[in-house]
Amino acid sequence: MNLLDILPVRCYIGMNNKEGEAVNLSHLYYFRKLAELQHYTRAAEALHITQPTLSAAVASLEQELGVSLFQKDGRNMRLTKYGREFSEYVRRALDELDRGIAVMTEYGDKKKGVVHIGTIFTIEGDFLPRTIIGCQKQTQSNTQFVVHQGLTSDIAARVKSGEYDVGFCSYLPDEPSLTFLPVVAQSYVAAVHVSHPLAALNEIDISALAGQPIISYNIATQVGREVHALLSAHDVTARQIFDSELFLSSLLHENPDAVAVVLSTQQVLHDPDIHCLRLRGEERNCHFICMTYDPNAYRTPAASRFLEYAGGRAELTERQQALFCALARKKKEPD
């Protein structure tokens, strides 16, 4: 929503041209759309006005400013150097104005809003749905939550760009502009089919897995790198690598001789045909899932409410919180 949607008459802003006349605000909105599309017909259709009206508005704006903003390029048109520079000022100013209108409109109806969430697969079966439902109940809102699944690096990038309001992913020490708040700690386990000989055990040393056909996560992911370091410390190597617990647990059904070193997620723990062994002596080697966000980014009231609620629902013990802080400091230290 912008001022063109809510104002029935022309509005002028407190910026005067060299003749002292105020600039028509609607002309700035017209200019922004035309600068974006650089096509009069398509811009006029998008603005729901006639092409002559758009042409007259641009001509009036150019006259008011005293510079040419567009020039013909064959049958098309393009911005002049003045138009390109002016476009940046207009885009930033109108975007900020539109944000203000959106915030005020939402304040008038606090039970609505849309929150875009990026998440890795590992918490989609427990923490995330529990948190979303809890937030809706507490706020008694009709907020729409749009959940996007992905890998940590992609989620962080989309949070930085503003495409996602918040993300749930692994901690990335090389993203200083983002805040990472640990909310879930998951331990690594050795998962086997119930027909596997190791299914008779409840715990095992990692070194005892040497020689087993081990499968685990892709080393290109943060969790994959953690598993690789964990196994390498005991001279154990994963022979096959994949991206999610869903695929790993499914593979155990097809290949009951394999051993999967995976996170203890709902997908793995609740599979009646899968048995999980605790990795003995590796209690400190857990994986932290963090809520990540840009502390300086604009957020709607709906997104801010969810951020506050989810941040207060972290499922970590004091010992796990201390462990995360120690690991974060270590990862930030130069090699």
Disulfide bonds with the S-S distance in Angstrom:
none
